[in-house]
Amino acid sequence: MAFVAQLRAQLEAHRNQDDTLSMQAYMKDLFPFLGIKAPQRKALFKDVLNSYKDDVRTNCRDIAIELYQLDEREFHYCAIEIVDKFLHNKYVESDFEFITGLITSKPHWDTVDFIAKHILGNYILQFWDDRYVYIQQLSNANHMWLNRSAILFQLGYKAKTDTEILFKTCETHADSDEFFIQKAIGWALREFAKTDAQSVIDFTSKIDLKPLSVREALKRLK
């Protein structure tokens, strides 16, 4: 698509080899980077988007998938920002498979956490009556990043948080040895503690969580 070609040309023209190495090292050399830091990348992205806004709005799913086929991580960040911008409150029910595909495509915390909170979280709010079916599917999946997303999707929900889902999902994965699952449990509980600290204290006292999860959950309460 013309938008993808133009965005690729614009970002590649601003490749910074010095920052490439440090950004790749920060992400444990899991992905190649162009070396464009977030403020500059967002500005370049915005400039190109302004010229193709109607096309991107109409074809945002296909464009996101196409951007994920490119190697450099900056393109993946643009992809999920496009989805959040143009599909926010406008998802259709069949987008669940599209969203899980984004989560599992070249996954790591830097994309998964954004998708979980901003994309999956918004999708579930739209289809609230089916939330248990969707989150159980993610929580039961044999895929760590889907499990993490099931734990984190309510970040920012505050008083809208479904505590049954939150506590059940955390309990389901309480004995996980995965660092990113233990951290997710602690993060999700810590965020909800801002709304209802006592329920988090009670939960952590009753459930045998990993020490890392407990520390993360309670560290703002000390």
Backbone as JSON, one array per atom type, in Angstrom:
{
  "sequence": "MAFVAQLRAQLEAHRNQDDTLSMQAYMKDLFPFLGIKAPQRKALFKDVLNSYKDDVRTNCRDIAIELYQLDEREFHYCAIEIVDKFLHNKYVESDFEFITGLITSKPHWDTVDFIAKHILGNYILQFWDDRYVYIQQLSNANHMWLNRSAILFQLGYKAKTDTEILFKTCETHADSDEFFIQKAIGWALREFAKTDAQSVIDFTSKIDLKPLSVREALKRLK",
  "N": [[0.84, -1.2, 0.0], [0.34, 2.31, -0.58], [0.64, 4.03, 1.59], [2.16, 2.5, 3.42], [4.51, 2.12, 1.97], [5.41, 4.78, 1.75], [5.7, 5.48, 4.44], [7.66, 3.68, 5.19], [9.8, 4.55, 3.58], [10.19, 7.12, 4.62], [10.85, 6.64, 7.34], [13.11, 5.0, 7.09], [14.83, 6.78, 5.91], [15.62, 8.26, 8.02], [17.15, 6.7, 9.59], [19.21, 5.86, 12.34], [22.21, 4.89, 13.12], [23.74, 4.86, 15.44], [21.88, 5.01, 17.57], [20.46, 2.77, 16.95], [21.92, 0.52, 17.87], [21.88, 0.81, 20.67], [19.13, 0.76, 21.2], [18.4, -1.75, 20.27], [19.88, -3.31, 22.02], [18.64, -2.68, 24.42], [16.25, -4.01, 24.08], [17.1, -6.58, 24.27], [18.24, -7.53, 21.94], [16.3, -8.76, 20.41], [14.87, -7.82, 18.27], [15.4, -6.07, 15.18], [16.2, -2.58, 14.88], [15.52, 0.7, 13.57], [16.6, 2.76, 14.87], [15.29, 5.05, 15.64], [14.09, 7.26, 17.89], [11.22, 7.46, 20.08], [9.79, 10.1, 20.15], [10.64, 11.37, 17.72], [9.99, 9.38, 15.86], [7.18, 9.27, 16.13], [6.52, 11.81, 15.22], [7.38, 11.75, 12.53], [5.78, 9.66, 11.63], [3.23, 10.8, 11.99], [3.31, 12.86, 10.1], [3.35, 11.45, 7.66], [0.99, 10.01, 7.91], [-0.95, 12.01, 7.85], [-1.16, 12.56, 5.19], [-2.37, 10.37, 4.14], [-4.68, 9.73, 5.46], [-7.43, 8.99, 5.07], [-7.22, 6.65, 3.58], [-5.82, 5.01, 5.35], [-7.6, 4.87, 7.48], [-9.67, 3.43, 6.29], [-8.43, 1.03, 5.65], [-7.12, 0.01, 7.88], [-6.67, -2.39, 9.32], [-5.5, -4.19, 7.45], [-3.25, -2.68, 6.81], [-1.92, -2.57, 9.26], [-1.23, -5.27, 9.56], [0.46, -5.55, 7.37], [2.53, -3.8, 8.09], [3.55, -5.16, 10.26], [4.85, -7.19, 8.99], [7.22, -6.19, 8.24], [10.66, -5.85, 9.23], [11.89, -4.11, 11.16], [11.45, -2.75, 14.43], [10.2, -0.3, 14.85], [8.21, -0.08, 12.93], [6.3, -1.85, 13.81], [5.44, -0.6, 16.11], [4.17, 1.62, 14.96], [2.11, 0.29, 13.67], [0.41, -0.72, 15.74], [-0.34, 1.64, 16.91], [-1.83, 2.77, 14.89], [-4.03, 1.02, 14.8], [-5.14, 1.48, 17.35], [-5.81, 4.17, 17.09], [-7.66, 4.33, 14.93], [-9.56, 2.33, 15.27], [-10.55, 2.52, 17.8], [-13.21, 2.19, 19.98], [-14.64, 1.33, 17.81], [-14.56, -1.27, 17.08], [-15.34, -4.45, 15.56], [-17.05, -7.51, 16.27], [-15.66, -9.72, 15.26], [-13.07, -8.89, 15.34], [-11.62, -9.93, 17.4], [-9.97, -12.13, 16.78], [-8.17, -10.85, 15.09], [-6.95, -9.12, 16.92], [-5.77, -10.91, 18.76], [-4.0, -12.01, 17.02], [-2.27, -9.84, 16.58], [-1.17, -9.66, 19.15], [0.32, -12.02, 19.29], [2.11, -11.8, 17.25], [5.43, -11.48, 16.62], [6.04, -11.08, 19.45], [6.65, -9.16, 22.39], [7.15, -7.47, 25.55], [7.0, -4.75, 24.92], [5.26, -4.29, 22.77], [3.09, -5.96, 23.35], [2.05, -5.11, 25.85], [1.01, -2.58, 25.28], [-0.95, -3.29, 23.39], [-2.56, -4.96, 24.99], [-3.6, -3.21, 26.97], [-4.62, -0.88, 25.56], [-5.82, -1.73, 23.16], [-6.94, -4.45, 23.25], [-8.16, -4.01, 25.75], [-9.98, -1.93, 25.17], [-11.54, -3.2, 23.26], [-12.77, -5.26, 24.76], [-14.36, -3.74, 26.48], [-16.22, -2.83, 24.63], [-17.53, -5.17, 23.95], [-18.71, -6.19, 26.27], [-20.48, -8.0, 27.48], [-19.61, -10.45, 26.68], [-17.23, -10.87, 27.9], [-16.17, -12.8, 29.68], [-15.94, -15.13, 28.19], [-14.06, -14.41, 26.21], [-11.77, -13.65, 27.74], [-11.26, -15.93, 29.23], [-10.5, -17.62, 27.19], [-8.07, -16.46, 26.4], [-6.64, -16.6, 28.81], [-6.46, -19.34, 29.22], [-4.94, -20.15, 27.13], [-2.14, -21.73, 25.53], [0.09, -19.93, 25.57], [2.29, -17.59, 26.5], [2.2, -14.77, 26.18], [-0.42, -14.23, 25.48], [-1.63, -15.05, 27.83], [-0.53, -13.13, 29.58], [-1.73, -10.85, 28.54], [-4.39, -11.33, 29.17], [-4.31, -10.93, 31.88], [-3.58, -8.25, 32.08], [-5.4, -6.62, 30.67], [-7.29, -4.97, 31.88], [-6.04, -2.73, 32.88], [-6.23, 0.56, 33.8], [-8.97, 0.53, 33.91], [-10.04, 1.06, 36.39], [-12.69, 1.87, 38.49], [-14.38, 0.43, 36.9], [-13.4, -2.07, 36.76], [-13.64, -5.56, 36.45], [-13.69, -7.44, 39.07], [-13.92, -10.12, 39.59], [-12.94, -11.38, 37.29], [-10.34, -10.29, 37.29], [-9.14, -11.24, 39.74], [-9.53, -14.0, 39.49], [-8.06, -14.61, 37.17], [-5.49, -13.87, 37.93], [-5.13, -15.7, 40.02], [-5.26, -18.1, 38.62], [-2.83, -18.11, 37.29], [-1.02, -17.99, 39.28], [1.05, -19.67, 40.14], [2.91, -19.6, 38.18], [6.13, -19.79, 36.66], [7.09, -17.97, 34.95], [8.69, -14.96, 34.38], [7.48, -12.68, 33.19], [4.8, -13.16, 33.57], [4.55, -13.24, 36.36], [5.28, -10.6, 36.94], [3.22, -9.27, 35.59], [0.95, -10.02, 37.04], [1.5, -8.77, 39.51], [1.58, -6.09, 38.65], [-1.03, -5.65, 37.61], [-2.56, -6.01, 39.93], [-1.47, -4.03, 41.58], [-2.22, -1.7, 40.21], [-5.01, -1.88, 40.43], [-5.21, -1.63, 43.15], [-5.09, 1.06, 43.58], [-7.66, 1.8, 43.33], [-9.1, 0.06, 45.0], [-7.67, -0.75, 47.62], [-7.85, -2.45, 49.85], [-9.09, -4.8, 48.98], [-7.13, -5.88, 47.36], [-5.07, -6.28, 49.21], [-6.32, -8.2, 50.81], [-6.64, -10.26, 48.92], [-3.97, -10.93, 48.24], [-3.17, -11.94, 50.64], [-4.55, -14.26, 50.88], [-4.07, -15.88, 48.66], [-1.59, -17.95, 47.26], [0.75, -16.42, 45.97], [3.59, -15.79, 43.81], [6.65, -14.52, 45.19], [7.64, -12.23, 43.79], [5.34, -11.26, 42.49], [3.78, -10.53, 44.69], [5.37, -8.53, 45.9], [5.35, -6.59, 43.85], [2.62, -6.05, 43.75], [2.01, -4.89, 46.2], [3.77, -2.8, 46.7], [3.26, -0.06, 46.52], [1.67, 0.35, 48.62], [2.96, 0.36, 50.98]],
  "CA": [[0.0, 0.0, 0.0], [1.12, 3.54, -0.73], [0.99, 4.55, 2.92], [3.25, 1.7, 3.99], [5.73, 2.42, 1.21], [5.86, 6.12, 2.11], [6.17, 5.45, 5.83], [8.93, 2.96, 5.19], [10.83, 5.43, 3.01], [10.43, 8.22, 5.55], [11.57, 6.18, 8.53], [14.45, 4.52, 6.71], [15.66, 7.96, 5.62], [16.06, 8.82, 9.31], [17.84, 5.66, 10.35], [20.32, 6.37, 13.15], [22.94, 3.68, 13.49], [24.19, 4.95, 16.84], [20.77, 4.65, 18.44], [20.04, 1.4, 16.61], [22.6, -0.45, 18.72], [21.41, 0.92, 22.05], [17.73, 0.35, 21.26], [18.38, -3.21, 20.14], [20.42, -3.87, 23.26], [17.6, -2.52, 25.44], [15.26, -5.05, 23.83], [17.79, -7.87, 24.32], [18.56, -7.93, 20.56], [15.23, -9.62, 19.87], [14.34, -7.23, 17.04], [16.2, -4.97, 14.61], [15.64, -1.24, 15.01], [16.08, 1.74, 12.73], [17.29, 3.69, 15.74], [14.52, 6.3, 15.71], [13.45, 7.32, 19.2], [9.77, 7.61, 20.01], [9.27, 11.41, 19.74], [10.88, 11.6, 16.3], [9.2, 8.4, 15.09], [5.78, 9.69, 16.15], [6.39, 12.99, 14.37], [7.48, 11.29, 11.14], [4.58, 8.88, 11.4], [2.11, 11.73, 11.88], [3.43, 13.58, 8.82], [2.93, 10.56, 6.58], [-0.42, 9.67, 8.13], [-1.8, 13.13, 7.46], [-1.33, 12.53, 3.74], [-3.06, 9.14, 3.74], [-5.56, 9.41, 6.59], [-8.64, 8.28, 4.65], [-6.83, 5.3, 3.17], [-5.45, 4.25, 6.55], [-8.85, 4.63, 8.23], [-10.44, 2.39, 5.59], [-7.68, -0.23, 5.52], [-6.18, -0.01, 9.0], [-6.31, -3.76, 9.7], [-4.54, -4.7, 6.47], [-2.02, -1.9, 6.93], [-1.24, -3.03, 10.47], [-0.64, -6.58, 9.26], [1.58, -5.32, 6.44], [3.63, -3.2, 8.84], [4.14, -6.21, 11.1], [5.68, -8.06, 8.16], [8.54, -5.55, 8.14], [11.53, -6.35, 10.3], [12.27, -3.16, 12.2], [10.45, -2.64, 15.47], [9.46, 0.96, 14.75], [7.02, -0.29, 12.1], [5.31, -2.54, 14.65], [4.85, 0.43, 16.97], [3.24, 2.39, 14.13], [0.96, -0.57, 13.39], [-0.53, -0.78, 16.86], [-0.87, 2.99, 17.11], [-2.87, 2.93, 13.87], [-5.2, 0.27, 15.25], [-5.73, 2.19, 18.48], [-6.36, 5.46, 16.65], [-8.78, 4.26, 13.99], [-10.57, 1.36, 15.66], [-10.99, 2.77, 19.17], [-14.67, 2.24, 20.07], [-15.22, 1.0, 16.5], [-14.26, -2.66, 16.76], [-16.41, -5.4, 15.3], [-16.84, -8.68, 17.12], [-14.67, -10.6, 14.65], [-11.72, -8.35, 15.54], [-10.91, -10.65, 18.46], [-8.89, -12.9, 16.16], [-7.19, -9.87, 14.63], [-6.21, -8.62, 18.09], [-4.89, -11.98, 19.26], [-2.91, -12.12, 16.04], [-1.3, -8.79, 16.89], [-0.46, -10.01, 20.39], [1.24, -13.15, 19.09], [3.05, -11.5, 16.16], [6.7, -10.92, 17.1], [5.62, -10.5, 20.73], [7.43, -8.88, 23.59], [6.37, -6.59, 26.42], [6.86, -3.39, 24.4], [4.04, -4.23, 21.96], [1.99, -6.69, 24.0], [1.43, -4.33, 26.92], [0.2, -1.55, 24.63], [-2.12, -3.95, 22.82], [-3.41, -5.46, 26.07], [-4.3, -2.11, 27.63], [-5.29, 0.08, 24.71], [-6.58, -2.34, 22.08], [-7.78, -5.48, 23.85], [-8.96, -3.41, 26.8], [-11.09, -1.21, 24.56], [-12.39, -4.2, 22.61], [-13.58, -5.94, 25.77], [-15.38, -2.8, 26.91], [-17.26, -2.8, 23.61], [-18.27, -6.43, 23.94], [-18.62, -6.47, 27.7], [-21.27, -9.17, 27.87], [-18.87, -11.67, 26.3], [-15.87, -10.73, 28.43], [-15.69, -14.03, 30.32], [-15.56, -16.07, 27.13], [-12.82, -13.95, 25.57], [-10.63, -13.65, 28.65], [-10.95, -17.32, 29.55], [-9.76, -18.16, 26.05], [-6.7, -15.96, 26.48], [-6.02, -17.09, 30.04], [-6.22, -20.78, 29.09], [-4.11, -20.43, 25.95], [-0.77, -22.17, 25.76], [0.89, -18.84, 24.99], [2.54, -16.71, 27.63], [1.82, -13.38, 25.94], [-1.88, -14.18, 25.58], [-1.91, -15.11, 29.27], [-0.2, -11.81, 30.15], [-2.75, -9.91, 28.08], [-5.6, -11.59, 29.95], [-4.08, -10.35, 33.21], [-3.35, -6.8, 32.03], [-6.29, -5.85, 29.81], [-8.1, -4.02, 32.63], [-5.27, -1.58, 33.31], [-6.93, 1.79, 33.48], [-10.42, 0.41, 34.08], [-10.38, 1.65, 37.7], [-13.93, 1.37, 39.1], [-15.04, -0.47, 35.96], [-12.72, -3.37, 36.8], [-14.37, -6.78, 36.84], [-12.78, -8.04, 40.05], [-13.97, -11.58, 39.47], [-11.98, -11.74, 36.24], [-8.99, -9.92, 37.72], [-8.61, -12.13, 40.77], [-9.5, -15.37, 38.98], [-6.96, -14.74, 36.22], [-4.25, -13.85, 38.72], [-5.03, -16.95, 40.74], [-4.99, -19.16, 37.64], [-1.42, -18.09, 36.9], [-0.26, -17.64, 40.49], [2.24, -20.51, 40.32], [3.75, -19.54, 36.97], [7.54, -19.45, 36.83], [7.43, -16.97, 33.94], [8.92, -13.62, 34.93], [6.53, -11.7, 32.67], [3.51, -13.44, 34.18], [4.64, -12.79, 37.75], [5.25, -9.13, 36.92], [1.9, -8.84, 35.15], [0.04, -10.17, 38.19], [1.79, -7.68, 40.44], [1.22, -4.8, 38.04], [-2.48, -5.55, 37.55], [-3.06, -5.84, 41.29], [-1.02, -2.71, 42.06], [-3.07, -0.69, 39.59], [-6.35, -1.92, 41.01], [-5.1, -1.18, 44.54], [-5.36, 2.49, 43.59], [-9.12, 1.91, 43.43], [-9.59, -0.71, 46.15], [-6.47, -1.31, 48.22], [-8.14, -3.51, 50.81], [-9.37, -6.06, 48.28], [-5.84, -6.41, 46.91], [-4.4, -6.8, 50.41], [-7.01, -9.44, 51.18], [-6.35, -11.28, 47.92], [-2.58, -11.38, 48.36], [-3.01, -12.67, 51.9], [-5.23, -15.56, 50.77], [-3.6, -16.66, 47.51], [-0.15, -18.21, 47.31], [1.4, -15.8, 44.82], [5.04, -15.75, 43.82], [7.13, -13.33, 45.91], [7.73, -11.07, 42.9], [3.99, -10.74, 42.3], [3.35, -9.88, 45.94], [6.13, -7.28, 46.04], [4.85, -5.63, 42.88], [1.24, -5.69, 44.07], [1.88, -4.15, 47.47], [4.85, -1.85, 46.97], [2.74, 1.32, 46.68], [0.83, 0.38, 49.82], [3.81, 0.37, 52.17]],
  "C": [[0.88, 1.25, 0.0], [1.54, 4.1, 0.62], [2.17, 3.8, 3.51], [4.55, 2.01, 3.28], [6.28, 3.79, 1.6], [6.39, 6.16, 3.53], [7.52, 4.76, 5.91], [10.06, 3.84, 4.67], [11.19, 6.54, 3.98], [11.23, 7.77, 6.77], [12.98, 5.7, 8.18], [15.39, 5.67, 6.38], [16.22, 8.58, 6.89], [16.7, 7.76, 10.19], [19.04, 6.25, 11.09], [21.08, 5.17, 13.71], [23.41, 3.7, 14.94], [23.08, 4.52, 17.79], [20.23, 3.25, 18.16], [20.63, 0.41, 17.6], [22.08, -0.39, 20.15], [19.96, 0.47, 22.18], [17.6, -1.17, 21.13], [18.89, -3.88, 21.41], [19.38, -3.79, 24.37], [16.53, -3.61, 25.32], [15.93, -6.42, 23.67], [18.09, -8.44, 22.93], [17.54, -8.9, 19.97], [14.73, -9.12, 18.52], [15.34, -6.2, 16.51], [15.46, -3.65, 14.77], [16.27, -0.31, 13.97], [16.85, 2.75, 13.56], [16.61, 5.04, 15.83], [13.77, 6.32, 17.03], [11.99, 7.77, 19.06], [9.29, 9.0, 19.58], [9.46, 11.68, 18.24], [10.05, 10.64, 15.45], [7.74, 8.83, 15.01], [5.56, 10.91, 15.24], [6.44, 12.61, 12.89], [6.23, 10.51, 10.74], [3.37, 9.78, 11.17], [2.12, 12.46, 10.53], [2.94, 12.71, 7.67], [1.44, 10.25, 6.7], [-1.34, 10.77, 7.65], [-2.07, 13.14, 5.95], [-2.16, 11.34, 3.26], [-4.16, 8.76, 4.74], [-6.79, 8.62, 6.16], [-8.32, 6.85, 4.27], [-6.51, 4.44, 4.38], [-6.7, 3.93, 7.36], [-9.63, 3.47, 7.6], [-9.76, 1.03, 5.66], [-6.76, -0.49, 6.71], [-5.77, -1.43, 9.4], [-5.25, -4.32, 8.75], [-3.21, -3.98, 6.56], [-1.23, -2.34, 8.16], [-0.55, -4.37, 10.23], [0.57, -6.42, 8.35], [2.78, -4.72, 7.17], [4.31, -4.23, 9.73], [5.02, -7.17, 10.3], [7.06, -7.47, 7.92], [9.36, -5.9, 9.37], [11.69, -5.38, 11.46], [11.1, -2.88, 13.15], [9.62, -1.37, 15.37], [8.18, 0.79, 13.92], [5.92, -0.99, 12.89], [4.64, -1.54, 15.59], [3.84, 1.27, 16.18], [1.97, 1.58, 13.87], [-0.05, -0.55, 14.52], [-1.1, 0.6, 17.19], [-1.97, 3.29, 16.09], [-4.15, 2.24, 14.31], [-5.9, 1.02, 16.38], [-6.41, 3.48, 18.03], [-7.65, 5.29, 15.85], [-9.86, 3.24, 14.37], [-11.09, 1.57, 17.08], [-12.49, 3.01, 19.2], [-15.38, 1.89, 18.76], [-14.9, -0.44, 16.09], [-15.53, -3.4, 16.36], [-16.06, -6.69, 16.03], [-15.75, -9.59, 16.58], [-13.24, -10.1, 14.82], [-10.95, -9.07, 16.65], [-9.75, -11.46, 17.88], [-7.79, -11.98, 15.64], [-6.32, -9.39, 15.78], [-5.29, -9.69, 18.65], [-3.75, -12.22, 18.29], [-1.85, -11.06, 16.24], [-0.49, -9.14, 18.13], [0.62, -11.05, 20.14], [2.22, -12.93, 17.94], [4.29, -10.81, 16.72], [6.52, -10.3, 18.49], [6.75, -10.25, 21.71], [6.67, -7.81, 24.36], [6.09, -5.23, 25.78], [5.64, -3.23, 23.49], [2.86, -4.85, 22.7], [1.29, -5.84, 25.05], [0.57, -3.19, 26.37], [-1.08, -2.16, 24.08], [-3.09, -4.37, 23.92], [-4.24, -4.32, 26.67], [-5.17, -1.31, 26.67], [-6.2, -0.55, 23.65], [-7.51, -3.43, 22.62], [-8.69, -4.9, 24.92], [-10.16, -2.66, 26.26], [-12.06, -2.16, 23.89], [-13.32, -4.86, 23.63], [-14.67, -5.01, 26.31], [-16.53, -2.72, 25.91], [-18.15, -4.04, 23.65], [-18.28, -7.03, 25.35], [-19.36, -7.74, 28.1], [-20.55, -10.49, 27.58], [-17.48, -11.72, 26.92], [-15.34, -12.04, 29.02], [-15.22, -15.04, 29.29], [-14.22, -15.69, 26.53], [-11.62, -14.09, 26.51], [-10.28, -15.06, 29.09], [-10.14, -17.96, 28.42], [-8.31, -17.72, 26.09], [-5.96, -16.54, 27.68], [-5.64, -18.56, 29.93], [-5.3, -21.14, 27.94], [-2.71, -20.89, 26.36], [0.2, -21.18, 25.11], [1.07, -17.77, 26.06], [2.05, -15.29, 27.4], [0.31, -13.21, 25.89], [-2.3, -14.22, 27.04], [-1.65, -13.75, 29.91], [-1.26, -10.78, 29.76], [-4.04, -10.08, 28.85], [-5.5, -10.98, 31.35], [-4.11, -8.82, 33.15], [-4.44, -5.99, 31.34], [-7.11, -4.81, 30.56], [-7.29, -2.85, 33.21], [-5.99, -0.3, 32.87], [-8.44, 1.71, 33.63], [-10.9, 1.06, 35.38], [-11.68, 1.04, 38.24], [-14.7, 0.43, 38.18], [-14.46, -1.89, 36.0], [-13.67, -4.48, 37.22], [-13.44, -7.54, 37.78], [-12.81, -9.55, 39.99], [-12.97, -12.05, 38.43], [-10.56, -11.46, 36.7], [-8.42, -10.95, 38.68], [-8.55, -13.58, 40.28], [-8.32, -15.58, 38.04], [-5.62, -14.73, 36.94], [-4.06, -15.16, 39.47], [-4.68, -18.11, 39.81], [-3.5, -19.26, 37.34], [-0.48, -17.83, 38.1], [1.03, -18.43, 40.64], [3.16, -20.5, 39.11], [5.18, -19.15, 37.32], [7.99, -18.39, 35.83], [7.55, -15.59, 34.58], [7.83, -12.65, 34.48], [5.11, -11.95, 33.16], [3.5, -12.96, 35.64], [4.57, -11.27, 37.83], [3.87, -8.61, 36.53], [0.89, -8.93, 36.3], [0.25, -9.03, 39.18], [1.36, -6.33, 39.93], [-0.3, -4.61, 38.03], [-3.07, -5.31, 38.94], [-2.68, -4.47, 41.85], [-1.89, -1.59, 41.48], [-4.46, -0.69, 40.2], [-6.33, -1.48, 42.47], [-5.32, 0.32, 44.65], [-6.86, 2.77, 43.73], [-9.66, 1.24, 44.68], [-8.41, -1.44, 46.78], [-6.78, -2.52, 49.1], [-8.41, -4.84, 50.1], [-8.08, -6.69, 47.75], [-5.06, -6.97, 48.09], [-5.02, -8.13, 50.82], [-6.66, -10.57, 50.22], [-4.92, -11.82, 48.08], [-2.33, -12.14, 49.65], [-3.61, -14.07, 51.82], [-4.64, -16.46, 49.71], [-2.08, -16.77, 47.56], [0.51, -17.71, 46.03], [2.91, -15.93, 44.93], [5.5, -14.47, 44.52], [7.21, -12.08, 45.04], [6.36, -10.44, 42.69], [3.5, -9.99, 43.53], [4.07, -8.55, 46.11], [5.59, -6.21, 45.1], [3.44, -5.15, 43.25], [1.15, -4.71, 45.22], [2.86, -3.0, 47.63], [4.38, -0.41, 47.09], [1.92, 1.46, 47.97], [1.65, 0.45, 51.11], [4.05, 1.8, 52.63]]
}
